[in-house]
Amino acid sequence: MVTRAARIVWMLTRFDTCALVFLSVFLPTFYQTHDLHFSLAHSTPVLTICMCGFVLNDLSDIEKDRENHPARPLPSNAIGEVTASVLYFSLLGISLIAIKLYVSGSDVYLYVLLLIALVNYNYVVFYLPLAKNIYVAVVGLIPIFILGSLLDNNQGVGLVAPSLFLFLLGREVLLDVQDAGGDKGTLAKAIGLRSAENIAFALKLIGSLWLFAVTRGKLDFAVASSFVLLDVIFVVMWKMHRFRRPIIHLMKLQLLVGIYYLVR
């Protein structure tokens, strides 16, 4: 029973994705400050805010997910809407309390901005679907700016931000290509799925190439080169169709390796 409940919460909150966002703030902060309490206190609200946003998104997308993601907890009836709503408000409360207790006044607006952006995501999907991909990519930069506010030397964060933006934008377009059957009005459907795929991989490749502009030595060059090589491999695998879902998940690992550029 406990295992089943944990699995449902994991899926409903997209805990793997949220943990990645958490690590992108926690690891660089701990690496520089060596202060575990400070690092956890300022990273945990990012985790709970992210989880909160995904639960709300699933509540809003129940009907659409019946076609695109029928195995998810809500469309599969593994959990009820009332229970999911309780989880959402619990995470919302935890996030606000954590921000109040641990975040300094000068940085609060970034955390609140992230919370507002995630809570209002569904309005963008409903009323401005063509802008959804750009919106997600911009919101994805907020944790990086939170990180920049925590580090003494945040110049590297600003240099990596364009690469992250292009990476997130390209990945979001690919996600819309995958979910085209149940989506309406998305950019991918407006320009055609084949064109959307080409644009998405071009954006990711440009984002990877951008990292060469901030390399500082042979190791940096090797990491940036591996990103470009992975992008080429992803293109080949994507064209084989059956590997598309694993590719989306592998891109998360690629992003995790990208944290290297924030901690070096």
Number of C-alpha atoms within 10 A of each C-alpha: 6 7 8 10 12 11 13 18 18 16 18 24 25 18 19 14 18 21 17 17 22 22 20 24 28 22 21 22 25 19 15 15 14 12 11 13 11 16 20 19 16 25 26 21 26 30 23 26 25 26 28 28 25 23 24 22 20 23 20 14 17 19 15 17 21 15 14 18 17 15 14 18 22 25 22 14 11 13 16 13 16 10 10 21 15 11 19 24 14 13 22 21 15 17 24 16 13 18 22 13 11 17 18 11 9 8 15 14 14 15 22 17 13 21 22 14 19 23 19 14 19 20 13 16 20 14 11 14 17 18 14 24 24 18 19 18 19 17 20 20 18 18 20 21 19 21 22 20 15 19 18 11 10 15 11 14 22 13 16 20 20 17 21 24 21 24 24 26 26 26 23 21 26 26 18 22 21 19 19 16 12 14 18 17 16 22 19 27 20 12 11 12 18 12 12 20 23 14 18 23 23 17 21 24 21 17 25 26 16 19 23 15 12 15 15 10 8 9 10 17 16 12 19 23 16 14 22 18 13 17 20 15 12 20 16 12 15 19 11 10 10 10 13 18 13 12 18 17 12 14 17 16 13 15 17 14 14 20 19 14 18 24 16 11
